[in-house]
Structure formats: C-alpha cells, structure tokens
Amino acid sequence: MPDWIFIIGRSLFFLLLLFITTKVLGKKQISELSFFEYVAGITIGSIAGEVVTGLESNMFHGVLALIVFGFVTFLVNYLAIKSKKFSDFAEGKGTVVIKDGKILEENLKKEKYTIDELSALLRQKDIFKIADVEFAVLEPRGNLSTLLKRENRPLTPKDLQMKMPNEKEPQTVIMDGNIVDEPLRCAGKGRGWLYTELEKLGVTLDNVFVGQVDSYGELTVDLYDDKIQVPEPAQRPLLLATLKKAQADLEIFSLETNCTKSKAMYKKNAALLQATIDKLTPYLNG
C-alpha cells in the first residue's frame, strides 16, 4: 500500500477516534469549541509539532495529514449548516439541567457534571440559589444559559414603562493628547467646539489620554493625571432644570394674574411645556 494512502486512512481513523473520545468525555472538556473544532485543533497542533520538531520522517506526510484534518473539519461545518440532524450529531444539542427551580439529575449525570460544577457555572452568572432559576440549558459548546424566574429578574426600564433613548457608539476624538479628526467629523463636531469643551472642563489637550463624544454630543475625558477630578457633563441636567423652572414660572403666573384670558394662556402653555418635559426627561436626566 502506498504511504500516502496509509496517511489518509490513519488520519481519518484518528479523527474518528478522537471525536468519539471527546463525545464520551462530555461538554465540559471543550468549553467554547465545537466537538470537531476541539478534535481538529488539538490534532493539527500535535501533527504540526511532530513535523516541526523533525519526528516525522517525511514532511509531505505531515502536510497531507494537516490537509486531511482541515478539510474534514471544513466539511463537517458545511454539512452542519445544511443539515440540522447532522449538526445535532456532530456538535450536540443543548441539555436542560434545571427546570422550574429543580435540577434534572439524570440529564446532569448524562453530561457528567457534578452539583459543584453546576453551582460554579451558576455563580459565574451571579446566581447563588438554584430555586431562583426557571430554566437552565447546558449548551453544545459547554456554556450554561439560564433564565431566572420572573420575580427574581432585575427590573428594566420597560418593566417600569419608562422610555429610554437609543444609544450610539461613542466617538473617540482624542487619543494620547492628539485630536482625531475623522471621529470628530462623524460626531458632527469641529476643533473649535472641542477646545471650548476642554476649557469648560478645565483641562488641556496634552493632558488628555482619551476623549470621547457620546450620542448626546457630550465630551468625556480620561486624563494622564488620575489625581485631577474632571467634572461630569452637566448640559442636559441644566437644560432639564431650566425647562422645569420655566414651567413652574408659567404655573405661578397663571395663579397671580386676575385676567381670565392671561390665566388661560399661562395654563395652556404650562401644560404644553410639561408635556415636552415628560418627553425629553429620558434624554435629559443625565
């Protein structure tokens, strides 16, 4: 039998053997890698080590084995995309280990996890009480996905029926004491505005390590000298306070005037300004 046929056959045999071994060992051995990625990764590394250190007498044989493992891994990934059944076989399926706050012992044993190991995965998600978990799934790549019971989930603005503004990516406009013009243009600002904002903060450009402009057009800076306290941007809170004062003034005017027509005008505009404040508060509360 020619050597190259022997190498291909040996590569396929060891790939299958390592795959079966990894399946037997379970998900906790592979963490974020899929089964075939894990198998191919350690094997390709071993083959490359053999070739580089000269333990493989024929370099072509080592290269051929690397190509075989690489091609088989690519083929497995391709077939996994095309076929759900093949994907379940090659990469595995998620296993439910907690349901309604109770551990499913049989599923846990099937994946060869202990209570301590499951508890460690839960603690990584800041969960210390199993009874608080509605649903937990051990994913094919070894990570644990959890869903807390509704009463144990953190409150969100949506739960409180609060409107929140959309956030955009901050633009880094200063790096190592130098202005970066492209992000500054993307933020819709210019150098004149930047120097004015730095003056408001009481800092100099050469002392700024990083400066960013957020989606509200406010500048925040991190200085080389950490002992210097930089004031927080206050434009939005000040604007909100000004609007509230104007609305309160209109309410006072409506109470102080004796003119029916003026009183109605002040009340109407106070109500309009209050509606505007209600809409802008999520954006201006800092």
Order of alpha helices (4+ residues) and beta strands (2+ residues): alpha-alpha-alpha-alpha-beta-beta-alpha-alpha-beta-beta-beta-beta-alpha-alpha-beta-beta-alpha-alpha
